[in-house]
Amino acid sequence: MTDFLFKRMTLIGIGLLGSSISLAARQKGLVEHIAVHTRSDATLARAEELGLGDSYHKDVAESVKDADFVVVCTPVGVCGTVAKAIAPHLKEGAIITDVGSVKMSIIRQMQPHLPAHVHFVPGHPIAGTEESGPDAGFAELFINRWCILTPPEGTDEGAIEKVKTFWSTVGSNVELMDAHHHDNVLAITSHLPHLIAYNIVGTASDLEMVTNSEVIKYSAGGFRDFTRIAASDPTMWRDVFLHNKEAALEMLGRFTEDLTALQRAIRWGDGDALFDLFSRTRSIRRSIIDAGQEIAASDFGRHLKEGETHAPTLSSDDHEYTGS
Amino acid sequence: MTDFLFKRMTLIGIGLLGSSISLAARQKGLVEHIAVHTRSDATLARAEELGLGDSYHKDVAESVKDADFVVVCTPVGVCGTVAKAIAPHLKEGAIITDVGSVKMSIIRQMQPHLPAHVHFVPGHPIAGTEESGPDAGFAELFINRWCILTPPEGTDEGAIEKVKTFWSTVGSNVELMDAHHHDNVLAITSHLPHLIAYNIVGTASDLEMVTNSEVIKYSAGGFRDFTRIAASDPTMWRDVFLHNKEAALEMLGRFTEDLTALQRAIRWGDGDALFDLFSRTRSIRRSIIDAGQEIAASDFGRHLKEGETHAPTLSSDDHEYTGS
C-alpha cells in the first residue's frame, strides 16, 4: 500500500483525458482506487464497461469522499460549479488538480470555493487527440508530452511535488509556469490553431462555387491537415475561447494583421515578401521534430509502408523513400 | 517495345514531383527512356547519382529531342520560359503536360509558345509532401490520389487518353476539369491552407511575450499540425500565389470575413455561435477518411505503437487504443 502515490484518485469527467489518466495511472501502479464521476448516465455506464474505475458515482459529492487526489477533467466552463459542489466533501490534505487548457479562469472559478485544508495545484497536460469520450483514452497519451502546472503563490510544496511525480510517472515532462503566461503560450500554440482550423473548414463548407464533395475529394492538397483539429470536441473548445478571451483575441489580432500584409503582397505581386515568409517558416518544423514533439517521417508518416513503423529517432537527413 | 506507353519521357525539373514520376513510371514500365533536365548542376548530378534518368541534360532543348512525352515539373513561374525554350525542338505529335498547382496561368504562359503539331494536356496530381528536391521522391506518391487534367477545348482525345493512362497506371484517379474551376477548387483545398499555415507560423515566430522555444516545446497542442505544410518549398508556393491571385484573394476574403465573425463571437462571449461552428466542422474529417484521402488513425497515427501500421481500411467505429 505504501507503494501507491495516492490511495484514492477521483476523476471528475471521464472523456479522452479522464480515461487516459485512468489507464496510465493504473498501468504505472500510481493509485490504489480510482473513483469515477460523470454527469451522463450513458458515459458513466460506458466507463464501467471499459473498467476505467474501481467505483462509479453519479453523485459528485460522494465521488470525492476520502479521495486524496481529485482530478477535474471536465470542460473549462463547469470547473467553478464542480469546485463548489465538491468543496464541502473534500478531506483534509486532499490534492485537487485539473487538466484544463486555460489556467487563469480555472483558478478564478475554483479557488474561491476550495477550503483552506486542501491543496489546489492547477495543471495542464499538453496532450490530446481529435477524439473524445471514454473510448478515446489510451495509457500512452502523456508520454513525452509536457505537463504545465500553475500553482498559485504559497501552494504547499509537498503537494506540488506529488502532482509532479504523478505526471512524470505517466511519461510527461513537468514544468511550472505562471498561469497568465500559460494562457498566452497556449493561446498561440493551441487555441489560435484550433480557431483557424475550425474557421477554414467552415469557410470551405460554405462556398457556392466549389462543392463540399470537391473539398473532400481534393483535400490531400493541404486542407485535410486542418480537419484533424477541427474535429476536436466542440464543448471543450467553446469553453476554451470563452475562458481565454483576452489572450485569444490578442493572438488573433496579430494573426489577422500578418495575414492582411500577406494579402497585400499577393494583390500587388510582391513575390519577395511571400518568399521571405515562406522561407523562414521552414526551419521551425525541424526544431519541433528535434524537440521530440513531432514525428520525423514526412507527411505525418501517411506514406509509411506495410511493416514500417514511426521511427522518432529518424535523422533529419534521412530520406527514407528515396529510390525505393 | 510496344509495351511502353511512351518511348521517351522528358522530365523538366527533378524535384519531389519529377523524381516521384521517374520512380513510378519506371516501376510500372511505362516508359522506355527517361531524359532528365534541370537548370542546377548540383541537382542534375544528384539525379544521376540516384539513377532517376537514362540521360541527363543541362540543355533543355536537347532534353526534349525525340521525346514523345514531356512533363514540366518546375515551379509555376517558369513554365512560360520553359515552353518557349523547348517549343522549336518538340517532335511532331509529342504530348506535353505539367504538374503545376495552378492551371489558368500555366495555359496562358505555355500555350502561345507551343507549336500546332504537339498536344498540350495540362495536369495536376494532387499529391506531395512537405519535402522537396530529387531525394524526396518515392514511387508510391500518386497512389490513391487524384490527378486533374484541364485540356483546353479541342485537345486531341487520343493524347488526353494517353495522359490519363499514364496517371492511372501510377495509381491515381484521373478527373477532367475546366481550368478556371480547378483554380477555385485548389484555392480553397490547397492554396489557402498553405497561406494560413505559413502565416500562423510567422505570427508565432514574431511574438515578444512567448519565446520561439516555448512555441516549439508546447506545439503538441495543435500548432505542430500547421508546421508541416509551412515547411513546403518556398519557391513553388510563392509562384502559386503570384499565379492564382484572383482565386486566392477571393478565398482569403471569405476566410477573413468568417474569422472576423468568430472574433466577434469570442469578444461578446457568444458561446452558441462558437459551438455551432465547432460542431458542424467535425463530420468533414470523417468524410475525407471515408473518401480514402486521409488515414483513419487518430492524431495522424502519431501514437501508433511499435509493430503497428497504418490501416487505411480501419473502420470509423474502431477505437484502437481503448483499454490498452
Interface residues (C-beta under 8 A of the other chain):
Chain A: L23 L50 G51 G77 S101 I126 A127 G128 T129 E130 E131 D135 A136 G137 F138 A139 E140 L141 R145 W146 I148 H181 N184 V185 L186 I188 T189 S190 H191 L192 P193 H194 L195 I196 A197 Y198 N199 I200 V201 G202 T203 A204 S205 D206 L207 M209 V210 N212 E214 V215 I216 K217 Y218 S219 A220 G221 G222 F223 R224 D225 F226 T227 R228 I229 A230 A231 S232 P234 T235 W237 R238 D239 F241 L242 K245 A248 L249 M251 L252 R254 F255 T256 D258 L259 T260 L262 Q263 A265 I266 R267 G269 G271 L274 F275 L277 F278 S279 R280 T281 R282 I284 R285 R286 S287 I288 A291 Q293 E294 I295 S298 D299 F300 G301 R302 H303 L304 K305 E306 G307 E308 T309 H310 H319 Y321 T322 G323 S324
Chain B: L23 L50 G51 G77 S101 I126 A127 G128 T129 E130 E131 D135 A136 G137 F138 A139 E140 L141 R145 W146 I148 H181 N184 V185 L186 I188 T189 S190 H191 L192 P193 H194 L195 I196 A197 Y198 N199 I200 V201 G202 T203 A204 S205 D206 L207 M209 V210 N212 E214 V215 I216 K217 Y218 S219 A220 G221 G222 F223 R224 D225 F226 T227 R228 I229 A230 A231 S232 P234 T235 W237 R238 D239 F241 L242 K245 A248 L249 M251 L252 R254 F255 T256 D258 L259 T260 L262 Q263 A265 I266 R267 G269 G271 L274 F275 L277 F278 S279 R280 T281 R282 I284 R285 R286 S287 I288 A291 Q293 E294 I295 S298 D299 F300 G301 R302 H303 L304 K305 E306 G307 E308 T309 H310 H319 Y321 T322 G323 S324
